Amino acid sequence: MKAIVCSRYGSPDALRVAEMPRPIPGDNEIRIRIRAAVVTPADCAFRKADPFFIRLMYGLVRPRYAVLGVEFAGEVDAVGKEVATFAPGDPVIGISPRTFGTYAEYKCLPEESLVAPKPGNLTFEEAAGLCDGALTALVFLRDKAKLQRGQHVLINGASGSVGAYAVQLAKHFGAEVTGVCSAANAAFVTSLGADRVIDYTRDDFTRNGRTYDVIFDAVGKRTFPQCKHSLAPAGIYLSTVPTPGIMLHMLRTAKSRGRRAIFAATGLKQRVENLHFLRKLAEAGIIKPVIDRRYPLEQIAEAHRYVESGRKKGNVVLVPSGE
């Protein structure tokens, strides 16, 4: 099979297409034919080992897992003899946050992994996108912020993969949503359901005097001190980027009854129930994936460069050659 191999940390040019043996599922494993994977900022961070703690977790000198990629959609291709819940031909979605490996044509996972049926109304590319930003936004807004109906939430980076789903989920939970993005993406963010859009090139939301119950920095561009005075007295600041600053402010505010800062490693906090929850919302038309660009495996370096440019709108997907 074809796979994208990353044998060293570095630029997108560190990624190359290689032929690898097709994996054989163990007794309790399913083998998935990957029909679409997602290229994310997190993938770029792992590829270049930035921040440095990635090396401490996944290999000090070189990546422990040569094939990157976490989110996917595909079809069950083969099953081990002890597998009971999946059968060949089942269309599925899922994530592989601990062993990666979805930048490939096939991937084996244990039956009890984070895998669920694909939404019937979505293409494989759309379904893979659902596994990227939507899962992250769900954990932050529902589980960490415990977002309530009628609350005011600001989403910084509302046109990105996490932000676009955060807007839709926040509206589903009954919040009033302000999205922050460029003027070029204002109509797009409004179409997702935002009640108000702020053009960050013209209006600094931390200086306009408005306050919010939740500020979700989906792109990690602002800090808790910058946003603190834009939070309600018991407001919550959420960040997707694990900087030393957010970790320090989490410790300082953890037991506070006032304003708090929160970061979560959402990939390690997922449950298969979250996939089922999002599948139902997608099938009901409540949330809709947004695919910006698609790339074949052979153009993985270009895909990483585009994601790192910061200009993507929604998801960037990777598809096997010929799909």
N, C-alpha and C positions, 0 to 999 in steps of 0.2 A: 504494500500500500504506500501511497504518498503521505508524507508528514512534513511539518515545518520543524526543523531542528535548531535549537539555540544552544550551542556548545560552549559559549563564552558570553560574559556580560559585555554590553557595548551598544553601538548604534543600531539602527534597523538593518544595516548590512550584516550584522551578526546572524541574521535569520537566513536559512537556506532550505530549499526543498530536498528531501532525501527519500530514498526507498527503504522501507522498513518491513519486517515480517508482519503479516496480519495477525493481530493478537488472538489467542485461543481462550475462550471463556472457561473459567474454573467451574466447579460443580454448582456454586451459588452465585454465578455471575451471568450478566447479560452482555452480549456484544452489540454495540450500536453502530450502524452505518451513519456517520455524521453527514447530514444534508446541509447544515449551516452552523457556523460558529460565530462568535462575536469578538471583535477587536476592541479592547477597552483601554482607558488610561492606566488601569491597574496592570494590564498585560505589558504595557510600555514600561511601567515602573519595575516590574520583575525583570524584564529584558535588560535593563541598564543598571539594576540594583540600586535604585534611588527611590526612597531613602536607604541608608547603609544597613539598617537592621534587617533588610531582606537577605543580605549575605549571611547573617547570623542564623536565620531560619531555614534558608534554602540552598546553602552552599557558600562557603567563604570565598573560594577561588573561582568556581564555575557553578552553573545551575545544577542542582541535584536532579531536577526533572528536565530533560532535554527538550521535550515537546510542551510548549505553552498552551494556553487556552483553557477557559473554565466553563463558559456557557455554551449550550448547544441545543439543536433540535435535530432529530433524525428518526430512523426506523430500527427497531430491534431486528437484528440480523441472525442471531443464534443465541441459545440459552443453555446453561448448564443443567445437568440432570436433576438438581434439587430446586430449581427455580419454579415457583408456582404462580406468581402474579403477572408475569409477562410471557408473551409468545412471539415467535418470529412474525414480522409484519406489523407489529404494534407501532404506531407513530408516537414519539415521546419527546419531551423537553426535559432539561435538567441542568445541573451544574456539577462540576468536579473540582471543588475548591482545595482539596488536599493533595491530589496527585496530578492535577492539570491534564494535559494531553488531548484537548479537543481540536487543536490545529492539525487534524489528521483525518483520514478517510474512515477510520474505525477506532472505537474506544471500548474497552471492557470495564464494567463497573459491577460491584456487588449488587445483588437484587435490592438490598435495603438502602441503596444510595438515594441521593436527592434527584429522583427521576419520577415523572408523572406523565399522564396522557397529554398529548398535544391538543390545544384548543382546536376543535373541528373547523372553525371558521377562519383560521389563520394559515398562511403559507408557512413553510419551514423557516424561511428567513424572518418573517414577522414573529413567529413563535420563539425563535432563538433570541430575538431582540427583547422579548418579554422577560427573559431570564436575566437580562443585564440590569438596566436601571430600575425596573419595577421592583425586583426583589430587594434591592438596596433601599429604595425610597420607602417601601412598606415597613421594613424594620425600623428605620429612623422615625417615621411619622406615627405609625400605629403603636409600636412597642416601646420606643424610647421617649418620644414626646407625648404619647398617649393623647393624640390630637382629638379634640372634642368639637361637636357641632357648634357653630357660631364663633369659634375662635378665629383670630386673625393670624395668618401665616405668610411670611415672606420667603420666597425661594430664589436664592441667588444662583444664577446659571440655569435659568428656567428653560432654555432651549436645548440643553445637552441631554444625554441619555438618561441620567438620573433625574435631572430637573423636569424634563418633559413628563415623565411618569409621576413625579412628585406633585405636579400641578393637577393631574387627573385624579390621583388618589386623594389629595387634600380636598378637592371638590366632592368626591364620593363620600368622604367623612363629614361633609357639611361645613367646611371651613370657608372663610373669605380669603381669597388668594391674591397676593401681589407677586408678580413675576418680575425678575430683574434680568435683562438681556440687552442686546444691541437693538437699535431702531430697526435694523433689517429683519430681525426675528420677532418683532412685536406682534405682527398679525398672526404669526404661527402660534405664539404663546397664548394669545387671546383665543384662538381657535381651540386650544386644549381646555379652555374653561377659566383662565385667569380673569379675575374681576378688574384687575388693574395691572398695568405694565409700566415699569420704570426703565428708561433708557440710561444705562449706567455711564454712558459717555457724556450725558448732560445733567444728570441728577444723582447725587451721592445719597443713597437711602439712609446712611448713618448720620446725615446732617440736615434732613428735611423736617425733623420734629415729630414724625409719626412713630408710633410704637406698635409692637407686635407681640403676640403670645408665643410665637415660635419663629425663629429665623433659621432657615435651613440653608446652609452654605454648601450647595451641591457640588461646587467646584473648588472649594478650599481657598478662595481668593481673599477673604477677609478674616479678621481675627476676633476673638471674643472681646478684648478690650475695645476694639473699634465699634463693635455692634452692641455693647453692653447698654448704652443709653438709649438704644432703639428698641429695647426689650421692655415689656410690661414688668411690673414689680416682681412677679413670679415667673417671668419668661424664660424660655429655653433656647440656647444657641446650639445648633447641631452642625458638625463638620464631618465631611467624608474623608478628610486628609489627616493622617496621623502625625502631625508635627509635634515637636517637643513642647511648643506653647500650649496646644490644646490639651495635651496630657497633664501639664502642670495646672492649668485652669480647671480641669476636671477634678483633680485632687483637692484643689482649694474650695471648690463650690459643691462637692459631692453631697454634703450634709446640710447645705444651705436651704433655707426656706425662701430665699430670694432668687435672683437670677443665677442660672446654672449653665455650664458648658458641658457638652456631651459628644464623645466620639465613640463609634462602635465598629469593630471588624465584622461587618455584616456577612461576609462570605462564610465565616465560621460560626455564625449564629442562625443559620437557616434551618428550617424544618420542611419536610416534604409537604406539610399542610399548607405552607405559604404558596407553593407551586399550584396546589389545587385551588386555593383562594383566588389567585390571579387568573387561573384558567377560567373559572366561573365568571369573573368580571369581564374577561375578554370575550367569552362566548355570549355574554349579555350585551356587549357593545359599550360597556361602561368605560373601559380603557382600551386605547388603540395604539399599537406599536407604530413607531416612526422610523423608517429606514432611510438613512441619508445616502449611503453608498454601499455597493457590493464589490468585492474583489475576489478573483480566483486565488487559489493557494499560491500560485507562482508570483503573485503581486503582493505578497505579504509585507515586504519592506515598504512599498508605497502606502499600504494600508496603515502601517504604524506611523509613517511620517504624517499622514493626514490626521490621524487621531491626535498626535502630538502637536499639531498646528493650533489646536484649540478652536477650530472653526466648524467642527462637525455639529450637525443638528439631529439629535436622536441617535440611532444606532448605526454602526458600521459593521457589516457582516462579511464573513469569509466563507466561500463556497468551494467545494471540490471542482476540479476541472470538468467541464462538460455539463455542469448543472444549469 
